[in-house]
């Protein structure tokens, strides 16, 4: 059994007497360690006491709290286990709470302002400094147990207790440990003495109870057809708003016969129909290059013809050969310059046609490509408005298949179904397949979902992927999962510079990587920590 022992410790305190409080903390830390506790949670502000009021903002108390934190670290350094304590600190003239996890005499993690602490992906630590109100704990208790069941995690809750000031409030010293909907341990409330509770958690059993979907972008609480229609309505509403704002009745987009441009085109058609615009205002440009296949070329033409939009074909081979000659590139060398030159040539054509027609270029790039940076900077990465930016590849396949299955036009249906079944490729070199280079999109979309929605660590994502895709009869070996997980983090963190200048576009799923408030990170962030954890799996 992969077991971890959790503890919640409620000390008696004396407000503003940090040295005495730390004595009590050290005593409980020794007691918890003797019981084999791997993680011990103390209440919020346990070093100073939670009821110091404005004294907690005074330098004298703040400085003493820091000294006593150092004392606690020194005295618990020989003990096995991690101890979570907190103290006040001053930031920009505001009083805040710093909660730190200490192991081996050093701080290993920190959160601010009583935020939940996550030392293990399957465990939520909740330090509290909340005064009691009659009847409130019953509701809180029920809520915490329910949360542990809904999230399939263990929860440790620990609130302040005896010794806190009763000038205005009473603190009951409530503490509990719950796992997957079961209450495992609970402290005696309103006890005058210190309290220490422990519980063993079977992490393997906890993880096996987690309902993990191989397709996390598909909802489980809504009919899928309704969900797909909602996304299409959001796309078309967003685009309609932009077109009305700029007084434009024309859009231009490249049509490759692939998945991304197909969904973008369908969103444009729905938008024009809603606005009662002539579909001829949609200019679909097919731009065959060196790697364009007959299958995608035929599908691009068939789809545009069936939908009744304006079609134009502009081959890019001669222009690219001229460009290769201008910059001294051997066209026989199919390197990144060879590929990216084609993507940029296509974008230049679209942008210039938009100027000519007083139209806007609609971007076709999707969430999966944006996450991995699988797009050419200032090529297909750029547009005047993007409609697919928060839709991943795996979801896009379902949406296009939904449209195919609900249309009354047999020609459109047949073309869409063939597009969904076509291997994903930018077709910049012959026989190119994207997933051979960057990995399976079903894995990357799975990694992205858990990284963005749960802030999951590489280790947790790997374990979840094992449960869904691995095992003796699984689709991927453990080594393949590790390899592609490492690829995900390497690419995700290194490609922020492309996301920092991505075009406007609506968020229609739970995840957006727009730099305008949805996701912010520096372009030069180091991936070292995430890659190190991947290597340690």
N, C-alpha and C positions, 0 to 999 in steps of 0.2 A: 504494500500500500504506500502510495506517495503521500505521506502525512505531514501536516504542519500543525503546530500547537499555537493557538492564539490566546492572548490574555488581555483582560481589561482591569486596570488597577485604579481604585478611587482612594487617594490619600486623604488624611485630615490635613487641613492647611491653616495657616495664620496669615491673613492679608498683609502684604508688604514685608513679611519676614522670610526673605528668600532663602537664607541659610537654613532655617528650621524646616522649611518646605522641602528643600533638597535632601535633607536628612531622611525625611519620610519617603521621598521618591527613591532614594538609594536603597532603603530598607525593602521596599516593595519590589524593586528591580532584582535584588538578591533572591527574594522569595519566589518571584516568577521564574528566574533562571533555574532555581533548584527544582521547580516543577517541570522543567524542560520547555518552557515557552520560547517559541521562535520569534514572536512579535508581541510586544506588550504596549498597549495603548493607555496613556494617561489623559485626564481631562484637559480641556483647553485652559491656558494660562495657569498651569499647575505650579509653575515656579514662583510666581508672585501672588497667586490667588486671583480669582476672576473679579473680585469686588473691590478693587483698589480705586476705582473711579478715576478722577483726574490725576491722582498720584502716579498712575501708570504712564503718564506723559512726561513726568519729571525726570531730568537727567540722573538724579541721585538713585532713584529706583531702577531706571533703565540700565544704568551702569552696573548696579549690584546684580540685577537679573542675569546680565551677560557673564559676570564673574562666577555666579553660582551655576550657570549652564556649563561653564568650563570645568567647575568642580565636579558636577555630575558626570561629565564625560570621563574625567580622570578616574573617578571611583568605580565606574561601571566598565572600564576598559577591559578588565580580565574576564568579564562575564560573557557567556555565549548568548546570542540573541540580539534583537533590535528593539530599542526603546524609543517610543514616540512621545515627546514632551513639547510644551510650547511656552512662549513668553511674549510680552509686549515689546514693540520697538517703534522708533520714531522715523517717519518717512515723509518728507515734504510738509512738515508741520502737522502731520496727521498721525494719530495713534493707530497702530495696526498690530496684528497678531502673526507671529512667526511660529510655525509648527515644524519641528525638525525630527528626523529619524536618526538615531545614534547607534552605531555598532562598532565595537572594538575601539571605543574612545574617540570616534570621529563621526562627523555629520555625513550621512550618505544620501540624504534627500531632504528637501524643504518645500513647504507650501505656505501660502499666505492667507490670512483672514479666514481661518477655520474651513478652508476648502478640504474636501475629502482627500485623504492621502492614499496613494496606490503604490504600495511596495511590491505587491504581487498582483498580477492581472486578475486573479480570481478572488481577490479580497479587497473590501472597501473599509477603510478606517475613518471613523467619524468622531473626532474629539469635539466636545461641546462645553459651553458655559451658559446654559440656559436655565433661568429660574423656573421653578415648578408652578403650575396652576392646576387646581383640582380638576381631575378628569383628563388633562392633556396627555399625560404619560400613557394612558391606555390607548389613545389614538395613535401616538407616536410609536408605541410598541407594535401595534398591529401594522402600521405602515412600514416599519423596518423589516418585519418578518415577511410581509408581502413583497417588498422590494427585493429581498434576497431570493425569493422564489421566481419573481419575474425576470431578474437579471441572471439567475443561476450563479450566484456568488455568495461568498461568506461576508457578513457584515459585523464589524465590531463597533459598538457605540459606547462612549464613556463620558459621563457628565460630572460636573463638580459636585462635591458633597459637603460633609460636616466641616465646620470651621469657617466657611465663607460667611461674610457679613449678613446678618438678618435685619439690617436697618430697614430695608424695604422688601426683600425677597427671601425665599427659602429655596435651597438647593438640596435635592433628595439623594444625590450620589447614585443616580440610576445608571446602570450599565448592563449590556447584554451582548451575547454572541449568537447570531443566527446564521444558518446556512441552507440555501435552497428551500426556503419555506419552513424550516424547522428551528425552533428555539432550542439552543444547546446549553446555554448557561445564562443566568441572570443574577445580578447583585441584589442584596437586600436594600430596599430604599429606606431613607431616613435613619440609617445606622449611624451610631456615634463613633464606632470604630472604623478603621480602614477596611476596604473591601478588595478582594482579588478573586476574579473568576477566570477559569481556563476552559478550553474546549479543543478537542482534536478534530481536524478537518481532513477528510480524504479527498485530496485534490483530483485524483483520477475519477472518483465517483462524481465529483462536482462537475468536472469537465464533460463527462459522458452524458450528464443531464442537460447540458446546454444544447438547445435546438439551433444548430448552425446550418444555414442554407448555403448551397453551392452557388445560388444566384441571389445574393443579398439585395440587389437593386430591384428585385421583384417583390411587391408587397404580399403579405399573407392575410391581411385583414380587409382587402378590397378586391372586387372582381377585376381580373387583369384587363379585360377589354375596356372597362371604365377608366382604369388607370392610364392605359395607352391613349385613350381619347382625351383625358385631362391634360396629358403632356402635349399632345398636338394642339389643343386649344390654347395652352399657355404659350407655345411657340408662336402660333399665329397671332395671338393677341399682342405679344411683345413686338413682333415685326410690324403689325398694323399700326401700332402706336408710333413706331419710329417713322414709318412711311408718311403718315398723316402729319407728323411734326415737321418733316422736311419738305412736305408738299411734293412728294415723288410718287409716280405711278409705274416706275420701272425698277427692276432688279436684274443683276447679272450674276451668274454663278457658273463655275466650271462643272461639267457633268462628265464623270469618268466611267460610269457604269458600275461604280462601287457603292458600298453601303452608305458612307457619309454623305456624298453628294446626292444620293437618292433621297434620304430623309430630309435633307435641306430643301431639295426641290419640292417634295411633297408638302413641306411646311409653307413654302412660298405659294403653291397652288391653293392650299386651304386659305391662306391670308387673302389672296386676290379674290377668291370666290366670296369671302366674307365681306370684303370691301366693295364688291361688285365692280372690280377692275377687270379689264380685258386680259386674259391669260397671255396674249401676245406681248404684254409688257414684261413678261418673264423671259429673259434672254439666256438660253442654255448654250454654253460654249463647250464643245468637245475639242480637245487639243491633243491629238494622237502624238505620241513620242516614241522613243526607241524601244520601250518595254511594253507598249500598249498591246493587249491581247485581242484577238478577234472576238472573244466572248464578251468582254467588257465593252468593246467598241459597239458591237451590235446591240447590246442591252441599253447603252446610253442613247443611241439613235431611236430605238424602239420605244423607250420610255418617254422621251421628249415628244415624239410624234403622237403617241397615244394620249398624252396630256394636253396637246394642242398649244404648246408654247412656241416661241420663236427659237429656231434652231440655227446654229452656225458652227461650221467646222473650220478650225485654224490649226493646221499641223505645225509642230514646233521643231521638227528635225532640222530643217535648213537654218533657222534662226540660231539654234543651239550650236550647230557646226560652225557657223560664222563666229559665234561668241567664243567657242573653243579655240578657233584660229586666232582671234583677237588677243586672247590672254595666254596663248601658248600652251594649250592643253591637248594632249593626245586623246582623241575620242575612243581609242582602243583601251584606254585605262579607265575602267569603270569604278572609279573611286568616289569619295563623297562629293568632290567638286563636280564630277560628271552627273551625279544624281541631283544635287541641289541646284545646279544651273538650270535644269529642266523645270524644277518646281518654281524657281524665281521667274523664269521666262513666262510660265503660265500665269503667275500672279500679275506680272507687268501687263500682259495682254488684257486681263480682266479689269485692272485698274484703269487702263487707258480707254477701254471700251466704255467703262462707266462714265468717264469724263465726256466721251463723245455722245453718249445717249442720255446724259443727265440722269444717271441711275446710280444705285449703290451696289457694291459688291457684297454678296452674302457669303460669309465664311461657312465652311463645311466641317471644320475640325471638331472632333469629339473629346469628351472628358478623358478617355483612356489615352489618347495621343497627347493631350495637354499634360497629363500626369507624368508620362514617360518622356516627354519632350520629343516624341516621334513625329516631328514636323520640321520643315526647313525655315529657319529664322528669316523673316521678311520674304518668305515664300508662301506656302499654304498656311503658315502660321498667322498670316495677316489678312484682314478683311475690313470692311466698313461696318459690318454688323454680323455677329455670329449667332446662329440659332441652335447649334448642337453642343455648345460648350460644357453643359453639365449632364450630358447623356453619354454613358459609357458604351463601348462596342457591344457588350453582351445584351444590354437593354435595347440598343438600337436594332439588333437583329429581331427581337421580339416585336418591336413596334412596326417595323416594315412588314413582317410576316402578318401581323394583325391587319394592316391596311390591305395587304394582298387578299386575305381571307374574307374581308368585308366589302371589297369593291364589287360593283356589278359589271365592270369592264373586264372581260376575259383576257384581253391583250395585256392590260396593265397587270392583272393578277399573275399571269404566266411570267412576265418580265420581272416583277418584284420577287417572286419565289426563286427565280434563277439567280438574281442578284444576292439574295440572302445565302444561297448555297455556294456562291463564288468565293474561293480563298481570298482572304484579305491581303491586299498588296498595293503599294504606291505605283507599281509598274514603271519604275524608272530604269530598270534593266530587265531583260527577258527572264521569264520564269521566277520572278521575285515574289517571295512570300514573307509577309511581315513577321508572322509568329515564329518563323525559323530564326529570325534575328533577335527579336526582343522577348520572345516567350509567349505562351498561351494567354490570350486576353481573359479567358475565364479565371485564370489565376491572378493576373494583375488587377482585374476589377475586384476580385475577392480581397486581395491585399489592401487595395485602396480604400474599400469600404470600411474595413476594420481599423485601419490606420487613422482615417479621418473621422469616423463617427464614434469610435471608442477610445481613440488615442492609444491604441494597443501597441505594445512593444513587439519587436521582431520575434521574440520567443513565443509570445502568446499567439501571434498570427500564424506562426509555423505550426503550433499545436492544433489550432483550429483547422488549418489546411490539412494537416494529417488526418484529422477526424472526418473530413469531408472527401478529400481526394486521395488519401494514402491508404495504408494498410495492405494486407496480403492481396486483396482483390481490388485495390485502388487503381486509379488512372495514372498516378505519378508515384515514382519512388521517392523515398525521403531525400535522396541526394538531388533529385530533380526539383523538389520543392525548395530545398535550401538554395540551390543555384538561382532559381528564378526569383526567390524572395530577395536575395542579395542584389540581383539585377534591378529589381523594383526600387529598392532604397538608393542604390547608386544613381540610377537615372532620375528618380523623383527629386532628390535633393540637389543634384547638379544642374537641373534644367529650369530652375526658378527664373532665370533671366528671360526666358521666353514667356513665362506666365506674367511677368511684371509689365509687359506691354501688349497683352492680348486685347483684342477688340471688345467693345461692348457686346453684351448678349445676356439673355435671361437665365436665371437659375430655375430649373424646373424639377430637379431631383434634390435629395437631401445634401448633395455635395456640390460645391462650386469652388473652383480654384482661382476665381477672379481676384486680382490684387486690390480691388476696390472694396475692402472690408470683409470679404468672405475668407480670404486666406492671405496672410502676410508672412513673409520670411525673407531674409536677405539673399541676394543672388549668390553671395560668396560664403554661404553657410557650409560647414564641414560635415560630411557624412560619416565621420570616423566612428562615432558612438554606435550608430545603427549597424554599420558594416561589421564592427567588432562583435556585436551581439549575434549577427548572422553567422559569423565565422565560428562562434563558440557553440552553435547548436549541435 
